[in-house]
């Protein structure tokens, strides 16, 4: 029940009912509302200025979380780039050097390398900018990885070719010579046993009993097998490819035929003394791109370093050749 207020009227000397005019009521209401609005505005200003809205707090928390994730991802990207850099170095300086291949330029590994993001700049980035930065770094890394995979695929092909090259490179002695006692004459100028003059001896002479097996020193195809009247007697010439060719002279009997494919270590004939020869032996030559070279450098498959050193000394001795 609404309370009724009275006041004492000194003019009439009696209590009268208190009635507030409408104009006063409206002014009071307006004043209250204005004060409330101003107070709310002041409170909101300070709240948003120093405290922040709930939505803003959520956005700031989300931004900090994204920045933390960005730093973690950026560190991982840098670590991956460092690892790829090491692979690139090994690719250029080790693997391709082994296979005598030219290094591939960095431009072939990545179309464009973005500069690393500075931390000071990252602190001021919006979430969308952080995401775009990460995507850019990962795209560059993807280009790097793809190109590196292609490089290793190419190296895989080089390995296969290198295996074939190694199999076709002379690498063993043509006769069994474990004690290294069968080297009779080396490569170089020696006294000719027939003419007694100093002439170039273009191979190695392996003294051995008649009938001793002679082995192919590398994989290849037989091009000559027999006596062609050139002083080598019964002899075999094998074309190994890659510019390599070997000759085995003065055989008592030839086992292979022209056009036949042979493997390293396969018997191709037996020691004899046919042709221009003064005793049973195998005259062995190595040719590279048509040039006769010292065969002593092509025995690395069946000799230890100590044996190889001893063989070099024996082959270098100045003496008379067998042919």
C-alpha positions in Angstrom: 0.0 0.0 0.0 1.4 3.3 -1.1 2.4 5.6 1.8 0.8 9.0 1.9 3.0 11.9 3.0 1.8 15.0 4.8 3.4 18.3 5.7 2.5 21.1 8.1 1.3 24.2 6.3 2.3 27.3 8.4 -0.1 29.5 6.5 -3.2 27.4 7.2 -1.8 26.0 10.5 -2.8 22.4 9.6 -1.4 19.2 8.0 -1.9 18.9 4.3 -1.3 16.1 1.9 2.0 16.3 0.0 1.6 16.1 -3.7 4.7 16.2 -6.1 4.0 18.0 -9.4 4.5 16.0 -12.6 7.2 18.3 -13.8 9.3 17.6 -10.7 8.8 13.9 -11.1 10.0 14.0 -14.7 13.0 16.0 -13.7 13.9 13.6 -11.0 13.6 10.6 -13.3 15.7 12.3 -16.0 18.4 13.3 -13.5 18.6 9.7 -12.2 18.8 8.2 -15.6 21.5 10.7 -16.7 23.6 10.0 -13.6 23.2 6.3 -14.2 24.3 6.6 -17.8 27.3 8.7 -17.0 28.3 6.4 -14.2 28.0 3.4 -16.4 30.0 5.1 -19.2 32.8 5.9 -16.7 32.9 2.4 -15.3 32.9 0.9 -18.8 35.7 3.2 -20.0 38.0 2.2 -17.1 36.9 -1.5 -17.4 37.7 -1.7 -21.1 40.8 0.5 -20.7 42.5 -1.4 -18.0 40.7 -4.6 -17.5 39.5 -5.6 -21.0 36.3 -7.2 -22.2 35.7 -10.9 -21.8 35.8 -11.3 -25.6 39.1 -9.3 -25.8 40.5 -11.5 -23.0 39.6 -14.6 -25.0 41.2 -13.2 -28.1 44.4 -12.2 -26.3 44.6 -15.7 -24.8 44.0 -17.3 -28.2 46.6 -15.0 -29.8 49.2 -15.9 -27.1 48.4 -19.6 -27.6 48.9 -19.2 -31.4 52.2 -17.4 -30.8 53.4 -20.1 -28.6 52.5 -22.7 -31.2 54.2 -20.6 -33.9 57.4 -20.5 -31.9 57.3 -24.3 -31.5 56.6 -24.8 -35.2 59.1 -22.3 -36.2 61.8 -24.1 -34.1 60.8 -27.3 -35.8 61.0 -25.7 -39.2 64.5 -24.4 -38.4 65.6 -27.8 -37.2 64.3 -29.4 -40.3 66.0 -26.8 -42.5 69.3 -27.4 -40.6 68.9 -31.2 -41.2 68.2 -30.6 -44.9 71.1 -28.3 -45.1 73.4 -31.1 -43.8 71.9 -33.5 -46.3 72.5 -30.9 -49.1 76.1 -30.6 -48.0 76.5 -34.4 -47.9 74.8 -34.7 -51.3 77.1 -32.1 -52.9 80.4 -32.8 -51.1 80.2 -36.6 -50.5 77.7 -38.6 -52.6 78.1 -36.7 -55.8 81.8 -36.4 -55.3 82.0 -40.2 -55.0 80.1 -40.6 -58.2 81.8 -37.8 -60.0 78.6 -35.9 -60.5 78.2 -32.1 -60.6 76.4 -30.7 -57.5 72.9 -29.3 -58.1 72.3 -25.6 -57.4 70.2 -24.5 -54.4 67.8 -22.9 -56.9 66.9 -26.4 -58.1 66.1 -27.5 -54.5 63.8 -24.6 -53.7 62.1 -22.2 -56.0 62.1 -19.4 -53.4 63.6 -19.4 -49.9 61.7 -17.1 -47.6 63.7 -15.2 -45.0 63.4 -16.3 -41.5 60.8 -14.4 -39.4 62.1 -12.1 -36.8 60.8 -12.6 -33.3 60.0 -8.9 -32.8 57.8 -9.0 -35.8 56.2 -12.2 -34.8 55.1 -10.6 -31.5 52.9 -8.1 -33.4 51.5 -10.5 -35.9 47.8 -11.3 -36.0 46.8 -15.0 -36.0 46.1 -15.0 -39.8 49.6 -13.6 -40.4 51.1 -16.3 -38.2 49.3 -19.0 -40.1 50.4 -17.6 -43.5 54.0 -17.3 -42.3 53.9 -21.0 -41.1 52.3 -22.1 -44.4 55.0 -20.2 -46.4 57.8 -21.8 -44.4 56.3 -25.3 -44.8 55.8 -24.7 -48.6 59.5 -23.8 -48.9 60.4 -26.8 -46.9 58.3 -29.1 -49.1 60.0 -27.8 -52.2 63.4 -28.5 -50.5 62.4 -32.0 -49.6 60.9 -32.8 -53.0 64.0 -31.6 -54.8 66.3 -33.5 -52.4 64.3 -36.7 -53.0 64.8 -36.2 -56.8 68.5 -35.7 -56.1 68.7 -39.0 -54.1 66.8 -40.8 -56.9 69.4 -39.6 -59.3 72.2 -40.7 -57.0 70.4 -44.1 -56.8 70.8 -44.3 -60.6 74.5 -43.3 -60.3 75.0 -46.1 -57.7 73.6 -48.7 -60.1 75.8 -47.4 -62.9 78.8 -47.2 -60.5 78.2 -50.9 -59.6 78.3 -51.8 -63.2 81.4 -49.6 -63.7 83.2 -51.2 -60.8 82.3 -54.7 -62.1 83.8 -53.7 -65.5 87.0 -52.2 -64.1 90.0 -54.5 -64.0 90.6 -55.2 -60.4 92.4 -58.6 -59.9 95.6 -60.3 -61.1 95.1 -62.4 -64.3 96.8 -65.5 -62.6 96.9 -66.7 -59.0 99.7 -64.9 -57.3 99.1 -64.9 -53.6 102.7 -64.9 -52.6 103.5 -62.2 -55.3 106.4 -64.4 -56.7 105.1 -64.5 -60.3 105.8 -60.9 -61.3 108.7 -61.3 -63.8 108.7 -57.9 -65.5 106.8 -54.6 -65.0 105.4 -51.8 -67.1 108.0 -49.4 -68.7 111.2 -49.5 -70.7 112.8 -52.9 -70.4 115.4 -54.9 -72.3 113.8 -56.9 -75.1 114.7 -60.6 -74.8 115.0 -61.1 -78.5 116.5 -57.8 -79.8 118.4 -57.0 -76.6 117.5 -53.3 -76.9 115.5 -51.1 -74.6 111.9 -51.0 -75.6 108.6 -50.0 -74.0 107.1 -53.0 -72.2 103.4 -52.1 -72.2 102.2 -54.6 -69.6 103.1 -57.0 -66.8 104.7 -60.5 -67.3 103.4 -63.1 -64.8 105.8 -66.1 -64.9 103.9 -69.3 -64.3 104.0 -73.0 -65.3 102.5 -74.0 -68.6 98.7 -74.7 -68.1 98.2 -72.3 -65.2 94.7 -70.8 -65.5 94.3 -67.2 -66.7 91.4 -65.3 -65.4 89.4 -62.3 -66.7 90.1 -59.4 -64.5 86.7 -57.7 -65.0 83.3 -58.3 -66.7 83.3 -57.7 -70.4 82.9 -59.1 -74.0 85.7 -61.0 -75.8 86.7 -59.2 -79.0 89.8 -61.2 -79.9 90.5 -64.9 -79.1 93.3 -66.6 -80.9 96.6 -65.9 -82.8 96.5 -62.9 -85.0 100.3 -62.9 -85.8 101.1 -59.7 -83.9 103.6 -61.4 -81.5 101.2 -62.0 -78.7 100.7 -65.7 -79.8 97.4 -67.1 -78.6 95.8 -64.2 -76.8 92.5 -62.8 -75.6 91.3 -59.2 -75.7 88.3 -58.2 -73.6 86.3 -55.0 -74.0 85.0 -54.1 -70.6 83.2 -50.9 -71.6 83.7 -47.5 -70.0 86.9 -47.2 -72.1 88.6 -50.2 -70.5 90.2 -53.1 -72.5 92.5 -55.9 -71.3 94.9 -58.2 -73.2 96.2 -61.6 -72.1 99.0 -62.9 -74.2 101.1 -66.1 -75.1 98.4 -68.7 -74.0 99.0 -72.3 -74.7 95.2 -72.6 -75.2 92.3 -70.2 -75.4 89.0 -71.2 -73.8 86.7 -68.3 -74.9 85.4 -67.2 -78.3 85.0 -63.7 -79.8 81.6 -62.1 -78.8 81.4 -64.2 -75.6 80.5 -62.4 -72.4 82.8 -63.2 -69.4 82.7 -62.4 -65.7 85.6 -61.3 -63.5 87.4 -64.4 -62.2 86.3 -66.6 -65.1 89.0 -68.8 -66.8 89.6 -67.6 -70.3 92.7 -69.7 -71.1 95.9 -71.2 -69.9 99.5 -70.0 -69.6 101.8 -70.9 -72.4 104.7 -69.5 -74.5 103.3 -68.9 -77.9 104.2 -66.0 -80.1 107.2 -63.7 -79.3 108.0 -65.3 -75.9 111.1 -66.7 -74.2 109.2 -68.8 -71.6 105.8 -69.7 -70.1 104.1 -66.6 -68.8 101.1 -64.4 -69.2 101.6 -61.0 -70.7 98.9 -58.7 -69.3 97.9 -55.2 -70.5 95.3 -52.7 -69.5 94.1 -50.1 -72.0 92.0 -47.0 -71.1 90.5 -45.1 -74.1 93.1 -46.7 -76.4 96.1 -45.8 -74.2 98.2 -48.5 -72.6 98.5 -47.9 -68.9 100.3 -49.6 -66.0 98.3 -52.7 -64.9 99.8 -52.6 -61.5 97.2 -50.0 -60.4 94.3 -52.4 -61.1 94.9 -55.1 -58.5 93.1 -53.5 -55.5 90.5 -56.3 -55.2 92.8 -59.1 -54.2 95.7 -57.4 -52.5 96.3 -55.9 -49.0 98.0 -52.5 -48.7 101.3 -54.3 -47.7 101.0 -56.7 -50.6 100.3 -53.9 -53.0 103.4 -52.0 -51.8 105.5 -55.0 -52.3 104.0 -55.6 -55.8 104.8 -52.0 -56.8 108.5 -52.6 -55.9 108.7 -55.8 -57.8 107.0 -54.4 -60.9 109.4 -51.3 -60.8 112.6 -53.4 -60.9 114.6 -52.9 -64.1 115.0 -56.3 -65.8 114.5 -58.1 -69.0 111.0 -58.9 -70.1 109.7 -62.3 -71.3 108.5 -60.9 -74.6 
